[in-house]
């Protein structure tokens, strides 16, 4: 059960116009699973202003929104009967229907509720739990009808900074015959790790190691544990590990409720830093014999400074090198504090 946390510090030295020495550190960190690097770079302290979509919500609510109650049942499409007996899947206030513009062979859109704009602090345990339960039902139904469907994920783009094109909160449940690049790379590395470590899953080792070290440990609700990534994919990178779930069939309603509670502490941590938007990806096996734990990553999406500069530049887009202005251990401490308030 070995997890290696390796990093390399690079120092850039130069002088200001008066001749005073300036030293700037870039910390290159290696992902303990994949070996891929991330850079913790100097934080210029540029202002992060959280977007407020209250006005935009007034312009896009109701008749103008396909997901609002006025339109939902006649504007959104329906699934074949084998996938959803009544054409759509309902779970509490959540509803699942087909994505008109699919990313994959199977792509359900889950809306959380009839509420058009929900601020981070307004997401309740019940809203989040029902949306993920609905996504789970959809994925299980798809698997029951399509033996070629192999790769599943639940994805959340929250607000436009993250790529979300509709304000009305929704998540995407995706099942494909082909893995994404990320799914290929991570599943190969997870398999390699368990083969080298007597069948122990990487995320199981990570959970014990991080909980023991404490530096990046955040907390746990029921069977769902949270920690911060050592080599983050963005300015924050929160990891949730489902400690008892290996496939979509293992996740209970209680697990989703526990996941939702933890997520509320993560949302408070985003808010505390001036972040409002995020991407979340939860990859889940469809094979009941799967041995690897279900896990998710959440990163914030921001714009920088007065020009609303994108948080993705050539480094992330073409050099494939994630950058972070924030130090993982500092962010984890903020999140840990919010977890204690749950
Ligand atoms: Zn709406």
py3Dmol code that shows the C-alpha trace and the ligand (Angstrom):
import py3Dmol

protein = """\
ATOM      1  CA  UNK A   1       0.000   0.000   0.000  1.00  0.00           C
ATOM      2  CA  UNK A   2       2.438   2.612  -1.226  1.00  0.00           C
ATOM      3  CA  UNK A   3       1.443   6.089  -2.330  1.00  0.00           C
ATOM      4  CA  UNK A   4       4.262   8.362  -3.428  1.00  0.00           C
ATOM      5  CA  UNK A   5       3.895  12.135  -3.203  1.00  0.00           C
ATOM      6  CA  UNK A   6       6.704  13.566  -5.304  1.00  0.00           C
ATOM      7  CA  UNK A   7       7.378  17.168  -6.191  1.00  0.00           C
ATOM      8  CA  UNK A   8      10.108  19.289  -7.677  1.00  0.00           C
ATOM      9  CA  UNK A   9      10.634  22.961  -6.846  1.00  0.00           C
ATOM     10  CA  UNK A  10      11.937  25.335  -9.493  1.00  0.00           C
ATOM     11  CA  UNK A  11      13.060  28.843  -8.548  1.00  0.00           C
ATOM     12  CA  UNK A  12      13.101  31.726 -10.989  1.00  0.00           C
ATOM     13  CA  UNK A  13      15.345  34.578  -9.820  1.00  0.00           C
ATOM     14  CA  UNK A  14      15.396  38.069 -11.275  1.00  0.00           C
ATOM     15  CA  UNK A  15      15.504  41.690 -10.094  1.00  0.00           C
ATOM     16  CA  UNK A  16      13.046  44.540  -9.914  1.00  0.00           C
ATOM     17  CA  UNK A  17      13.931  47.806 -11.636  1.00  0.00           C
ATOM     18  CA  UNK A  18      15.717  49.016  -8.463  1.00  0.00           C
ATOM     19  CA  UNK A  19      17.934  45.941  -8.330  1.00  0.00           C
ATOM     20  CA  UNK A  20      16.146  44.069  -5.528  1.00  0.00           C
ATOM     21  CA  UNK A  21      16.238  40.300  -5.888  1.00  0.00           C
ATOM     22  CA  UNK A  22      12.915  38.578  -6.579  1.00  0.00           C
ATOM     23  CA  UNK A  23      12.491  34.829  -6.233  1.00  0.00           C
ATOM     24  CA  UNK A  24       9.441  33.018  -7.585  1.00  0.00           C
ATOM     25  CA  UNK A  25       8.727  29.367  -6.936  1.00  0.00           C
ATOM     26  CA  UNK A  26       7.014  26.956  -9.318  1.00  0.00           C
ATOM     27  CA  UNK A  27       6.209  23.638  -7.699  1.00  0.00           C
ATOM     28  CA  UNK A  28       5.859  20.715 -10.084  1.00  0.00           C
ATOM     29  CA  UNK A  29       3.836  17.939  -8.467  1.00  0.00           C
ATOM     30  CA  UNK A  30       3.444  14.401  -9.779  1.00  0.00           C
ATOM     31  CA  UNK A  31       0.041  12.731  -9.631  1.00  0.00           C
ATOM     32  CA  UNK A  32       0.489   9.698  -7.329  1.00  0.00           C
ATOM     33  CA  UNK A  33      -1.606   7.481  -9.645  1.00  0.00           C
ATOM     34  CA  UNK A  34      -0.702   8.581 -13.175  1.00  0.00           C
ATOM     35  CA  UNK A  35       2.629  10.382 -12.716  1.00  0.00           C
ATOM     36  CA  UNK A  36       1.194  13.341 -14.658  1.00  0.00           C
ATOM     37  CA  UNK A  37       2.425  16.746 -13.530  1.00  0.00           C
ATOM     38  CA  UNK A  38       0.542  19.767 -12.211  1.00  0.00           C
ATOM     39  CA  UNK A  39       2.110  23.134 -11.426  1.00  0.00           C
ATOM     40  CA  UNK A  40       1.485  25.169  -8.297  1.00  0.00           C
ATOM     41  CA  UNK A  41       2.343  28.625  -9.578  1.00  0.00           C
ATOM     42  CA  UNK A  42       2.811  32.039  -7.972  1.00  0.00           C
ATOM     43  CA  UNK A  43      -0.504  33.579  -6.942  1.00  0.00           C
ATOM     44  CA  UNK A  44      -0.604  37.145  -8.245  1.00  0.00           C
ATOM     45  CA  UNK A  45      -3.573  37.793  -5.976  1.00  0.00           C
ATOM     46  CA  UNK A  46      -5.743  38.948  -8.916  1.00  0.00           C
ATOM     47  CA  UNK A  47      -9.300  39.522  -7.767  1.00  0.00           C
ATOM     48  CA  UNK A  48     -11.695  36.610  -8.071  1.00  0.00           C
ATOM     49  CA  UNK A  49     -15.215  37.968  -8.362  1.00  0.00           C
ATOM     50  CA  UNK A  50     -17.990  35.375  -8.128  1.00  0.00           C
ATOM     51  CA  UNK A  51     -20.532  35.772 -10.919  1.00  0.00           C
ATOM     52  CA  UNK A  52     -24.117  36.508  -9.953  1.00  0.00           C
ATOM     53  CA  UNK A  53     -26.692  35.316 -12.450  1.00  0.00           C
ATOM     54  CA  UNK A  54     -29.741  36.789 -10.687  1.00  0.00           C
ATOM     55  CA  UNK A  55     -30.399  39.206 -13.590  1.00  0.00           C
ATOM     56  CA  UNK A  56     -29.607  36.595 -16.259  1.00  0.00           C
ATOM     57  CA  UNK A  57     -31.993  34.221 -14.463  1.00  0.00           C
ATOM     58  CA  UNK A  58     -34.815  36.764 -14.761  1.00  0.00           C
ATOM     59  CA  UNK A  59     -34.140  36.998 -18.518  1.00  0.00           C
ATOM     60  CA  UNK A  60     -34.076  33.234 -19.109  1.00  0.00           C
ATOM     61  CA  UNK A  61     -36.654  31.839 -16.663  1.00  0.00           C
ATOM     62  CA  UNK A  62     -40.029  30.249 -17.442  1.00  0.00           C
ATOM     63  CA  UNK A  63     -41.232  30.210 -21.066  1.00  0.00           C
ATOM     64  CA  UNK A  64     -37.672  30.898 -22.294  1.00  0.00           C
ATOM     65  CA  UNK A  65     -36.222  27.859 -20.500  1.00  0.00           C
ATOM     66  CA  UNK A  66     -36.807  24.332 -21.858  1.00  0.00           C
ATOM     67  CA  UNK A  67     -36.232  22.875 -18.365  1.00  0.00           C
ATOM     68  CA  UNK A  68     -38.720  25.081 -16.464  1.00  0.00           C
ATOM     69  CA  UNK A  69     -42.060  23.440 -15.544  1.00  0.00           C
ATOM     70  CA  UNK A  70     -44.035  25.357 -18.242  1.00  0.00           C
ATOM     71  CA  UNK A  71     -41.960  23.706 -20.979  1.00  0.00           C
ATOM     72  CA  UNK A  72     -40.396  20.559 -19.598  1.00  0.00           C
ATOM     73  CA  UNK A  73     -43.033  17.993 -20.495  1.00  0.00           C
ATOM     74  CA  UNK A  74     -43.671  19.264 -24.029  1.00  0.00           C
ATOM     75  CA  UNK A  75     -40.231  20.601 -25.014  1.00  0.00           C
ATOM     76  CA  UNK A  76     -37.945  17.835 -23.801  1.00  0.00           C
ATOM     77  CA  UNK A  77     -37.779  14.471 -25.636  1.00  0.00           C
ATOM     78  CA  UNK A  78     -38.593  11.039 -24.189  1.00  0.00           C
ATOM     79  CA  UNK A  79     -36.690   7.755 -23.893  1.00  0.00           C
ATOM     80  CA  UNK A  80     -37.762   4.473 -25.496  1.00  0.00           C
ATOM     81  CA  UNK A  81     -40.050   2.463 -23.171  1.00  0.00           C
ATOM     82  CA  UNK A  82     -37.295  -0.066 -22.356  1.00  0.00           C
ATOM     83  CA  UNK A  83     -35.216   2.709 -20.736  1.00  0.00           C
ATOM     84  CA  UNK A  84     -38.081   4.603 -19.049  1.00  0.00           C
ATOM     85  CA  UNK A  85     -41.599   3.169 -18.924  1.00  0.00           C
ATOM     86  CA  UNK A  86     -43.165   6.638 -18.888  1.00  0.00           C
ATOM     87  CA  UNK A  87     -40.626   8.202 -21.263  1.00  0.00           C
ATOM     88  CA  UNK A  88     -38.812  10.055 -18.490  1.00  0.00           C
ATOM     89  CA  UNK A  89     -37.452   9.097 -15.064  1.00  0.00           C
ATOM     90  CA  UNK A  90     -38.780  10.951 -12.020  1.00  0.00           C
ATOM     91  CA  UNK A  91     -37.131  10.961  -8.599  1.00  0.00           C
ATOM     92  CA  UNK A  92     -38.479  13.449  -6.062  1.00  0.00           C
ATOM     93  CA  UNK A  93     -38.143  16.802  -7.841  1.00  0.00           C
ATOM     94  CA  UNK A  94     -35.510  15.482 -10.298  1.00  0.00           C
ATOM     95  CA  UNK A  95     -36.424  14.509 -13.872  1.00  0.00           C
ATOM     96  CA  UNK A  96     -34.285  12.659 -16.470  1.00  0.00           C
ATOM     97  CA  UNK A  97     -34.833  12.994 -20.233  1.00  0.00           C
ATOM     98  CA  UNK A  98     -32.665  12.476 -23.344  1.00  0.00           C
ATOM     99  CA  UNK A  99     -30.072  15.085 -24.299  1.00  0.00           C
ATOM    100  CA  UNK A 100     -31.071  16.507 -27.710  1.00  0.00           C
ATOM    101  CA  UNK A 101     -27.375  17.098 -28.368  1.00  0.00           C
ATOM    102  CA  UNK A 102     -25.787  13.894 -27.020  1.00  0.00           C
ATOM    103  CA  UNK A 103     -22.137  13.333 -26.154  1.00  0.00           C
ATOM    104  CA  UNK A 104     -22.545   9.607 -26.408  1.00  0.00           C
ATOM    105  CA  UNK A 105     -24.752   6.649 -27.417  1.00  0.00           C
ATOM    106  CA  UNK A 106     -26.701   7.186 -24.181  1.00  0.00           C
ATOM    107  CA  UNK A 107     -26.986  10.619 -22.582  1.00  0.00           C
ATOM    108  CA  UNK A 108     -29.615  11.542 -20.022  1.00  0.00           C
ATOM    109  CA  UNK A 109     -30.021  15.094 -18.752  1.00  0.00           C
ATOM    110  CA  UNK A 110     -31.141  15.283 -15.124  1.00  0.00           C
ATOM    111  CA  UNK A 111     -32.685  18.502 -13.884  1.00  0.00           C
ATOM    112  CA  UNK A 112     -32.597  18.979 -10.123  1.00  0.00           C
ATOM    113  CA  UNK A 113     -35.971  20.644  -9.650  1.00  0.00           C
ATOM    114  CA  UNK A 114     -38.433  23.179 -11.038  1.00  0.00           C
ATOM    115  CA  UNK A 115     -36.190  25.971  -9.688  1.00  0.00           C
ATOM    116  CA  UNK A 116     -34.502  27.855 -12.556  1.00  0.00           C
ATOM    117  CA  UNK A 117     -31.490  29.315 -10.713  1.00  0.00           C
ATOM    118  CA  UNK A 118     -30.144  27.703  -7.564  1.00  0.00           C
ATOM    119  CA  UNK A 119     -27.192  29.359  -5.840  1.00  0.00           C
ATOM    120  CA  UNK A 120     -24.477  27.122  -4.385  1.00  0.00           C
ATOM    121  CA  UNK A 121     -25.671  27.629  -0.813  1.00  0.00           C
ATOM    122  CA  UNK A 122     -29.264  26.767  -1.811  1.00  0.00           C
ATOM    123  CA  UNK A 123     -28.554  23.185  -2.910  1.00  0.00           C
ATOM    124  CA  UNK A 124     -30.105  20.938  -0.259  1.00  0.00           C
ATOM    125  CA  UNK A 125     -29.085  17.363   0.524  1.00  0.00           C
ATOM    126  CA  UNK A 126     -32.403  16.182  -0.886  1.00  0.00           C
ATOM    127  CA  UNK A 127     -32.050  18.023  -4.227  1.00  0.00           C
ATOM    128  CA  UNK A 128     -28.552  16.668  -4.825  1.00  0.00           C
ATOM    129  CA  UNK A 129     -29.433  13.144  -3.629  1.00  0.00           C
ATOM    130  CA  UNK A 130     -32.494  12.893  -5.878  1.00  0.00           C
ATOM    131  CA  UNK A 131     -30.619  14.138  -8.959  1.00  0.00           C
ATOM    132  CA  UNK A 132     -27.832  11.565  -8.532  1.00  0.00           C
ATOM    133  CA  UNK A 133     -30.317   8.791  -7.680  1.00  0.00           C
ATOM    134  CA  UNK A 134     -32.188   9.619 -10.896  1.00  0.00           C
ATOM    135  CA  UNK A 135     -28.915   9.512 -12.875  1.00  0.00           C
ATOM    136  CA  UNK A 136     -28.110   6.146 -11.282  1.00  0.00           C
ATOM    137  CA  UNK A 137     -31.523   4.720 -12.258  1.00  0.00           C
ATOM    138  CA  UNK A 138     -31.013   5.923 -15.832  1.00  0.00           C
ATOM    139  CA  UNK A 139     -27.544   4.344 -16.070  1.00  0.00           C
ATOM    140  CA  UNK A 140     -28.801   1.051 -14.627  1.00  0.00           C
ATOM    141  CA  UNK A 141     -31.751   1.022 -17.044  1.00  0.00           C
ATOM    142  CA  UNK A 142     -29.413   1.646 -19.984  1.00  0.00           C
ATOM    143  CA  UNK A 143     -27.101  -1.152 -18.898  1.00  0.00           C
ATOM    144  CA  UNK A 144     -30.123  -3.463 -18.622  1.00  0.00           C
ATOM    145  CA  UNK A 145     -31.029  -2.858 -22.264  1.00  0.00           C
ATOM    146  CA  UNK A 146     -27.661  -2.419 -23.989  1.00  0.00           C
ATOM    147  CA  UNK A 147     -24.897  -4.984 -23.393  1.00  0.00           C
ATOM    148  CA  UNK A 148     -22.474  -2.871 -25.462  1.00  0.00           C
ATOM    149  CA  UNK A 149     -22.807   0.071 -23.029  1.00  0.00           C
ATOM    150  CA  UNK A 150     -19.624  -0.083 -20.955  1.00  0.00           C
ATOM    151  CA  UNK A 151     -18.369   3.286 -19.739  1.00  0.00           C
ATOM    152  CA  UNK A 152     -20.493   5.432 -17.444  1.00  0.00           C
ATOM    153  CA  UNK A 153     -20.068   8.788 -15.801  1.00  0.00           C
ATOM    154  CA  UNK A 154     -22.168  11.450 -14.094  1.00  0.00           C
ATOM    155  CA  UNK A 155     -21.031  14.956 -14.953  1.00  0.00           C
ATOM    156  CA  UNK A 156     -21.966  18.393 -13.689  1.00  0.00           C
ATOM    157  CA  UNK A 157     -21.123  21.712 -15.366  1.00  0.00           C
ATOM    158  CA  UNK A 158     -22.432  24.310 -12.928  1.00  0.00           C
ATOM    159  CA  UNK A 159     -22.953  27.801 -14.382  1.00  0.00           C
ATOM    160  CA  UNK A 160     -21.597  29.189 -17.675  1.00  0.00           C
ATOM    161  CA  UNK A 161     -17.917  29.502 -16.574  1.00  0.00           C
ATOM    162  CA  UNK A 162     -17.846  25.703 -16.419  1.00  0.00           C
ATOM    163  CA  UNK A 163     -19.310  25.185 -19.896  1.00  0.00           C
ATOM    164  CA  UNK A 164     -22.919  24.952 -18.676  1.00  0.00           C
ATOM    165  CA  UNK A 165     -25.127  26.384 -21.434  1.00  0.00           C
ATOM    166  CA  UNK A 166     -28.442  26.443 -19.534  1.00  0.00           C
ATOM    167  CA  UNK A 167     -28.729  28.161 -16.153  1.00  0.00           C
ATOM    168  CA  UNK A 168     -31.366  25.704 -14.906  1.00  0.00           C
ATOM    169  CA  UNK A 169     -29.284  23.266 -12.794  1.00  0.00           C
ATOM    170  CA  UNK A 170     -28.740  19.922 -14.510  1.00  0.00           C
ATOM    171  CA  UNK A 171     -26.288  17.033 -14.670  1.00  0.00           C
ATOM    172  CA  UNK A 172     -25.373  14.682 -17.521  1.00  0.00           C
ATOM    173  CA  UNK A 173     -25.489  10.904 -17.158  1.00  0.00           C
ATOM    174  CA  UNK A 174     -23.411   9.404 -19.952  1.00  0.00           C
ATOM    175  CA  UNK A 175     -22.989   5.781 -21.020  1.00  0.00           C
ATOM    176  CA  UNK A 176     -20.776   4.979 -23.979  1.00  0.00           C
ATOM    177  CA  UNK A 177     -19.299   2.067 -25.892  1.00  0.00           C
ATOM    178  CA  UNK A 178     -15.953   3.925 -25.873  1.00  0.00           C
ATOM    179  CA  UNK A 179     -14.034   5.270 -22.876  1.00  0.00           C
ATOM    180  CA  UNK A 180     -12.900   8.893 -22.699  1.00  0.00           C
ATOM    181  CA  UNK A 181      -9.145   9.526 -22.679  1.00  0.00           C
ATOM    182  CA  UNK A 182      -9.390  10.068 -18.935  1.00  0.00           C
ATOM    183  CA  UNK A 183     -11.291   6.816 -18.384  1.00  0.00           C
ATOM    184  CA  UNK A 184      -8.714   4.859 -20.416  1.00  0.00           C
ATOM    185  CA  UNK A 185      -5.732   6.372 -18.616  1.00  0.00           C
ATOM    186  CA  UNK A 186      -7.148   6.136 -15.117  1.00  0.00           C
ATOM    187  CA  UNK A 187      -8.516   2.606 -15.483  1.00  0.00           C
ATOM    188  CA  UNK A 188      -5.154   1.370 -16.838  1.00  0.00           C
ATOM    189  CA  UNK A 189      -3.295   3.016 -13.958  1.00  0.00           C
ATOM    190  CA  UNK A 190      -5.799   1.800 -11.351  1.00  0.00           C
ATOM    191  CA  UNK A 191      -5.416  -1.757 -12.633  1.00  0.00           C
ATOM    192  CA  UNK A 192      -1.629  -1.441 -12.611  1.00  0.00           C
ATOM    193  CA  UNK A 193      -1.695  -0.150  -9.021  1.00  0.00           C
ATOM    194  CA  UNK A 194      -3.882  -2.968  -7.722  1.00  0.00           C
ATOM    195  CA  UNK A 195      -1.735  -5.586  -9.494  1.00  0.00           C
ATOM    196  CA  UNK A 196       1.382  -4.145  -7.841  1.00  0.00           C
ATOM    197  CA  UNK A 197      -0.270  -3.909  -4.396  1.00  0.00           C
ATOM    198  CA  UNK A 198      -1.879  -7.300  -3.666  1.00  0.00           C
ATOM    199  CA  UNK A 199      -5.232  -6.317  -5.178  1.00  0.00           C
ATOM    200  CA  UNK A 200      -5.670  -3.182  -3.056  1.00  0.00           C
ATOM    201  CA  UNK A 201      -7.452  -0.333  -4.830  1.00  0.00           C
ATOM    202  CA  UNK A 202      -5.569   2.944  -5.274  1.00  0.00           C
ATOM    203  CA  UNK A 203      -8.368   5.074  -3.809  1.00  0.00           C
ATOM    204  CA  UNK A 204      -8.608   2.795  -0.784  1.00  0.00           C
ATOM    205  CA  UNK A 205      -4.872   3.346  -0.184  1.00  0.00           C
ATOM    206  CA  UNK A 206      -5.232   7.059  -0.858  1.00  0.00           C
ATOM    207  CA  UNK A 207      -8.048   7.309   1.696  1.00  0.00           C
ATOM    208  CA  UNK A 208      -5.977   5.664   4.437  1.00  0.00           C
ATOM    209  CA  UNK A 209      -2.794   7.541   3.551  1.00  0.00           C
ATOM    210  CA  UNK A 210      -4.418  10.984   3.389  1.00  0.00           C
ATOM    211  CA  UNK A 211      -6.487  10.406   6.535  1.00  0.00           C
ATOM    212  CA  UNK A 212      -3.330   9.386   8.352  1.00  0.00           C
ATOM    213  CA  UNK A 213      -1.208  12.280   7.036  1.00  0.00           C
ATOM    214  CA  UNK A 214      -3.946  14.862   7.587  1.00  0.00           C
ATOM    215  CA  UNK A 215      -2.467  17.563   5.321  1.00  0.00           C
ATOM    216  CA  UNK A 216      -4.943  17.138   2.494  1.00  0.00           C
ATOM    217  CA  UNK A 217      -7.600  15.262   4.441  1.00  0.00           C
ATOM    218  CA  UNK A 218     -11.017  16.951   4.539  1.00  0.00           C
ATOM    219  CA  UNK A 219     -13.500  14.617   6.224  1.00  0.00           C
ATOM    220  CA  UNK A 220     -16.038  11.864   5.728  1.00  0.00           C
ATOM    221  CA  UNK A 221     -19.825  11.525   5.844  1.00  0.00           C
ATOM    222  CA  UNK A 222     -21.009   7.928   6.217  1.00  0.00           C
ATOM    223  CA  UNK A 223     -19.179   5.896   3.570  1.00  0.00           C
ATOM    224  CA  UNK A 224     -18.077   8.859   1.455  1.00  0.00           C
ATOM    225  CA  UNK A 225     -14.656  10.398   2.186  1.00  0.00           C
ATOM    226  CA  UNK A 226     -13.251  13.690   0.887  1.00  0.00           C
ATOM    227  CA  UNK A 227      -9.660  14.815   0.390  1.00  0.00           C
ATOM    228  CA  UNK A 228      -7.765  17.311  -1.760  1.00  0.00           C
ATOM    229  CA  UNK A 229      -5.628  16.097  -4.663  1.00  0.00           C
ATOM    230  CA  UNK A 230      -1.843  16.292  -4.156  1.00  0.00           C
ATOM    231  CA  UNK A 231      -1.352  17.244  -7.841  1.00  0.00           C
ATOM    232  CA  UNK A 232      -4.501  19.264  -8.550  1.00  0.00           C
ATOM    233  CA  UNK A 233      -6.144  19.589 -11.968  1.00  0.00           C
ATOM    234  CA  UNK A 234      -7.068  23.213 -11.192  1.00  0.00           C
ATOM    235  CA  UNK A 235      -6.945  25.841  -8.401  1.00  0.00           C
ATOM    236  CA  UNK A 236      -8.796  23.391  -6.137  1.00  0.00           C
ATOM    237  CA  UNK A 237      -9.301  19.673  -6.812  1.00  0.00           C
ATOM    238  CA  UNK A 238     -11.553  17.819  -4.394  1.00  0.00           C
ATOM    239  CA  UNK A 239     -11.746  14.017  -4.475  1.00  0.00           C
ATOM    240  CA  UNK A 240     -14.721  12.049  -3.118  1.00  0.00           C
ATOM    241  CA  UNK A 241     -14.249   8.300  -2.570  1.00  0.00           C
ATOM    242  CA  UNK A 242     -17.224   5.965  -2.039  1.00  0.00           C
ATOM    243  CA  UNK A 243     -15.661   3.542   0.427  1.00  0.00           C
ATOM    244  CA  UNK A 244     -18.146   0.677  -0.022  1.00  0.00           C
ATOM    245  CA  UNK A 245     -19.115   1.062  -3.691  1.00  0.00           C
ATOM    246  CA  UNK A 246     -17.356  -0.607  -6.608  1.00  0.00           C
ATOM    247  CA  UNK A 247     -20.037  -0.267  -9.262  1.00  0.00           C
ATOM    248  CA  UNK A 248     -23.257   1.620 -10.005  1.00  0.00           C
ATOM    249  CA  UNK A 249     -25.172  -1.237  -8.337  1.00  0.00           C
ATOM    250  CA  UNK A 250     -23.467  -0.714  -4.954  1.00  0.00           C
ATOM    251  CA  UNK A 251     -24.364   2.942  -4.332  1.00  0.00           C
ATOM    252  CA  UNK A 252     -27.253   3.240  -1.848  1.00  0.00           C
ATOM    253  CA  UNK A 253     -29.649   6.109  -1.288  1.00  0.00           C
ATOM    254  CA  UNK A 254     -27.800   6.778   1.982  1.00  0.00           C
ATOM    255  CA  UNK A 255     -24.488   7.010   0.077  1.00  0.00           C
ATOM    256  CA  UNK A 256     -25.939   9.693  -2.197  1.00  0.00           C
ATOM    257  CA  UNK A 257     -27.276  11.564   0.848  1.00  0.00           C
ATOM    258  CA  UNK A 258     -23.803  11.370   2.447  1.00  0.00           C
ATOM    259  CA  UNK A 259     -22.161  12.465  -0.814  1.00  0.00           C
ATOM    260  CA  UNK A 260     -24.593  15.396  -0.985  1.00  0.00           C
ATOM    261  CA  UNK A 261     -23.791  16.500   2.576  1.00  0.00           C
ATOM    262  CA  UNK A 262     -20.059  16.465   1.872  1.00  0.00           C
ATOM    263  CA  UNK A 263     -20.670  18.386  -1.329  1.00  0.00           C
ATOM    264  CA  UNK A 264     -22.409  21.117   0.672  1.00  0.00           C
ATOM    265  CA  UNK A 265     -19.191  21.602   2.685  1.00  0.00           C
ATOM    266  CA  UNK A 266     -17.216  21.738  -0.573  1.00  0.00           C
ATOM    267  CA  UNK A 267     -19.660  24.349  -1.912  1.00  0.00           C
ATOM    268  CA  UNK A 268     -19.097  26.433   1.237  1.00  0.00           C
ATOM    269  CA  UNK A 269     -15.338  26.131   0.588  1.00  0.00           C
ATOM    270  CA  UNK A 270     -15.769  27.381  -2.985  1.00  0.00           C
ATOM    271  CA  UNK A 271     -17.909  30.303  -1.783  1.00  0.00           C
ATOM    272  CA  UNK A 272     -15.341  31.220   0.863  1.00  0.00           C
ATOM    273  CA  UNK A 273     -12.718  31.613  -1.891  1.00  0.00           C
ATOM    274  CA  UNK A 274     -14.977  33.662  -4.194  1.00  0.00           C
ATOM    275  CA  UNK A 275     -15.652  30.731  -6.552  1.00  0.00           C
ATOM    276  CA  UNK A 276     -19.175  30.035  -7.823  1.00  0.00           C
ATOM    277  CA  UNK A 277     -18.839  27.682 -10.791  1.00  0.00           C
ATOM    278  CA  UNK A 278     -17.394  24.162 -11.060  1.00  0.00           C
ATOM    279  CA  UNK A 279     -16.994  20.928 -13.032  1.00  0.00           C
ATOM    280  CA  UNK A 280     -17.659  17.608 -11.334  1.00  0.00           C
ATOM    281  CA  UNK A 281     -17.055  14.154 -12.851  1.00  0.00           C
ATOM    282  CA  UNK A 282     -17.991  10.892 -11.178  1.00  0.00           C
ATOM    283  CA  UNK A 283     -16.807   7.766 -12.976  1.00  0.00           C
ATOM    284  CA  UNK A 284     -18.577   4.549 -12.139  1.00  0.00           C
ATOM    285  CA  UNK A 285     -18.151   0.943 -13.268  1.00  0.00           C
ATOM    286  CA  UNK A 286     -21.093  -0.972 -14.747  1.00  0.00           C
ATOM    287  CA  UNK A 287     -19.520  -4.343 -14.044  1.00  0.00           C
ATOM    288  CA  UNK A 288     -20.812  -5.952 -10.833  1.00  0.00           C
ATOM    289  CA  UNK A 289     -17.449  -7.692 -10.477  1.00  0.00           C
ATOM    290  CA  UNK A 290     -15.560  -4.358 -10.493  1.00  0.00           C
ATOM    291  CA  UNK A 291     -12.952  -4.140  -7.720  1.00  0.00           C
ATOM    292  CA  UNK A 292     -12.163  -0.422  -7.836  1.00  0.00           C
ATOM    293  CA  UNK A 293     -13.929   2.137  -5.695  1.00  0.00           C
ATOM    294  CA  UNK A 294     -16.271   4.738  -7.180  1.00  0.00           C
ATOM    295  CA  UNK A 295     -14.773   8.227  -7.010  1.00  0.00           C
ATOM    296  CA  UNK A 296     -15.381  11.779  -8.186  1.00  0.00           C
ATOM    297  CA  UNK A 297     -13.344  14.940  -8.780  1.00  0.00           C
ATOM    298  CA  UNK A 298     -14.580  18.524  -8.462  1.00  0.00           C
ATOM    299  CA  UNK A 299     -12.668  21.579  -9.694  1.00  0.00           C
ATOM    300  CA  UNK A 300     -13.784  25.227  -9.598  1.00  0.00           C
ATOM    301  CA  UNK A 301     -14.074  27.291 -12.773  1.00  0.00           C
ATOM    302  CA  UNK A 302     -13.267  30.962 -12.539  1.00  0.00           C
ATOM    303  CA  UNK A 303     -12.365  33.996 -14.578  1.00  0.00           C
ATOM    304  CA  UNK A 304      -9.438  36.160 -13.579  1.00  0.00           C
ATOM    305  CA  UNK A 305      -9.180  39.925 -13.092  1.00  0.00           C
ATOM    306  CA  UNK A 306     -11.158  42.754 -14.639  1.00  0.00           C
ATOM    307  CA  UNK A 307     -10.999  41.361 -18.177  1.00  0.00           C
ATOM    308  CA  UNK A 308     -12.723  38.139 -17.084  1.00  0.00           C
ATOM    309  CA  UNK A 309      -9.754  36.194 -18.425  1.00  0.00           C
ATOM    310  CA  UNK A 310     -10.410  32.479 -18.927  1.00  0.00           C
ATOM    311  CA  UNK A 311      -8.894  30.110 -16.361  1.00  0.00           C
ATOM    312  CA  UNK A 312      -7.808  27.813 -19.193  1.00  0.00           C
ATOM    313  CA  UNK A 313      -4.811  29.002 -21.216  1.00  0.00           C
ATOM    314  CA  UNK A 314      -2.351  27.257 -23.501  1.00  0.00           C
ATOM    315  CA  UNK A 315      -0.907  25.284 -20.584  1.00  0.00           C
ATOM    316  CA  UNK A 316      -4.127  23.374 -19.886  1.00  0.00           C
ATOM    317  CA  UNK A 317      -5.494  23.485 -23.439  1.00  0.00           C
ATOM    318  CA  UNK A 318      -2.480  22.302 -25.462  1.00  0.00           C
ATOM    319  CA  UNK A 319       0.413  21.570 -23.094  1.00  0.00           C
ATOM    320  CA  UNK A 320      -1.934  19.379 -21.036  1.00  0.00           C
ATOM    321  CA  UNK A 321      -0.429  20.831 -17.833  1.00  0.00           C
ATOM    322  CA  UNK A 322      -2.859  21.827 -15.049  1.00  0.00           C
ATOM    323  CA  UNK A 323      -2.063  25.001 -13.089  1.00  0.00           C
ATOM    324  CA  UNK A 324      -3.047  26.028  -9.583  1.00  0.00           C
ATOM    325  CA  UNK A 325      -2.638  29.388  -7.871  1.00  0.00           C
ATOM    326  CA  UNK A 326      -3.689  27.775  -4.605  1.00  0.00           C
ATOM    327  CA  UNK A 327      -1.731  25.367  -2.402  1.00  0.00           C
ATOM    328  CA  UNK A 328      -3.644  22.092  -1.910  1.00  0.00           C
ATOM    329  CA  UNK A 329      -2.824  21.864   1.817  1.00  0.00           C
ATOM    330  CA  UNK A 330      -4.141  25.395   2.450  1.00  0.00           C
ATOM    331  CA  UNK A 331      -7.369  24.705   0.536  1.00  0.00           C
ATOM    332  CA  UNK A 332      -7.819  21.398   2.385  1.00  0.00           C
ATOM    333  CA  UNK A 333      -7.642  23.253   5.713  1.00  0.00           C
ATOM    334  CA  UNK A 334     -10.476  25.580   4.626  1.00  0.00           C
ATOM    335  CA  UNK A 335     -12.566  22.601   3.488  1.00  0.00           C
ATOM    336  CA  UNK A 336     -11.816  20.672   6.696  1.00  0.00           C
ATOM    337  CA  UNK A 337     -13.150  23.579   8.702  1.00  0.00           C
ATOM    338  CA  UNK A 338     -16.362  23.628   6.638  1.00  0.00           C
ATOM    339  CA  UNK A 339     -16.734  19.864   7.099  1.00  0.00           C
ATOM    340  CA  UNK A 340     -16.604  20.302  10.851  1.00  0.00           C
ATOM    341  CA  UNK A 341     -19.571  22.669  10.615  1.00  0.00           C
ATOM    342  CA  UNK A 342     -21.798  20.020   8.986  1.00  0.00           C
TER     343      UNK A 342
END
"""
ligand_1 = """\
1
ZN
Zn -35.510 26.943 -16.108
"""
view = py3Dmol.view(width=600, height=400)
view.addModel(protein, "pdb")
view.setStyle({"model": 0}, {"cartoon": {"style": "trace"}})
view.addModel(ligand_1, "xyz")
view.setStyle({"model": 1}, {"stick": {}})
view.zoomTo()
view.show()
